Amino acid sequence: MGDGILPLAAMEKILKNNGAARVSADAKDALRIALEDEARKLAEKASQIAKHAGRTTVKEEDIRLALK
């Protein structure tokens, strides 16, 4: 299992809040890896949008645009 940014406890909570009775350590780690990968892609898009707008600060609107 890799060391990630997101806490494993949060991954377990997400899974349990969505119907899982029990969650394995591997499942928590797999969810963390998937979410962090998507977050990296989103952050990169949002950063590019901010740069295109001539800013160095990423704003909420950049995140929303990157989600589309």
C-alpha positions as CSV (number, residue, x, y, z in Angstrom):
1,M,0.0,0.0,0.0
2,G,1.2,3.4,-1.0
3,D,1.5,6.5,1.2
4,G,-1.0,9.0,0.0
5,I,-2.3,12.5,0.8
6,L,-5.8,11.5,1.7
7,P,-6.4,9.7,5.0
8,L,-7.5,6.0,4.8
9,A,-10.1,6.7,7.5
10,A,-11.8,9.1,5.1
11,M,-11.8,6.4,2.4
12,E,-13.5,4.0,4.8
13,K,-16.1,6.6,5.8
14,I,-16.9,7.3,2.1
15,L,-17.3,3.6,1.4
16,K,-19.4,2.9,4.5
17,N,-21.6,6.0,3.9
18,N,-22.3,4.5,0.5
19,G,-23.4,1.0,1.7
20,A,-20.3,-1.0,2.5
21,A,-20.7,-3.0,5.7
22,R,-17.0,-3.7,6.0
23,V,-14.0,-2.3,4.1
24,S,-10.7,-4.0,3.5
25,A,-7.4,-2.2,3.8
26,D,-6.8,-2.9,0.1
27,A,-10.1,-1.3,-0.9
28,K,-9.4,1.8,1.1
29,D,-6.0,2.1,-0.5
30,A,-7.4,1.5,-4.0
31,L,-10.1,4.2,-3.5
32,R,-7.4,6.6,-2.2
33,I,-5.2,6.0,-5.3
34,A,-8.1,6.5,-7.6
35,L,-9.3,9.7,-6.0
36,E,-5.8,11.2,-5.7
37,D,-5.2,10.5,-9.4
38,E,-8.5,12.2,-10.4
39,A,-7.6,15.1,-8.1
40,R,-4.2,15.5,-9.7
41,K,-5.8,15.7,-13.2
42,L,-8.4,18.2,-11.9
43,A,-5.7,20.4,-10.3
44,E,-3.6,20.4,-13.5
45,K,-6.6,21.5,-15.6
46,A,-7.6,24.2,-13.1
47,S,-4.0,25.4,-13.0
48,Q,-3.9,25.7,-16.8
49,I,-7.2,27.6,-16.7
50,A,-5.8,30.1,-14.2
51,K,-2.6,30.5,-16.2
52,H,-4.7,31.1,-19.4
53,A,-6.6,33.8,-17.5
54,G,-3.3,35.5,-16.6
55,R,-3.4,34.5,-12.9
56,T,-1.2,32.5,-10.6
57,T,-4.0,31.9,-8.1
58,V,-6.3,29.0,-8.8
59,K,-9.9,30.1,-7.9
60,E,-13.1,28.2,-7.3
61,E,-14.3,29.1,-10.8
62,D,-11.2,27.4,-12.3
63,I,-12.0,24.2,-10.4
64,R,-15.6,24.3,-11.6
65,L,-14.5,24.9,-15.2
66,A,-12.0,22.1,-15.0
67,L,-14.8,19.7,-13.9
68,K,-16.8,20.3,-17.1
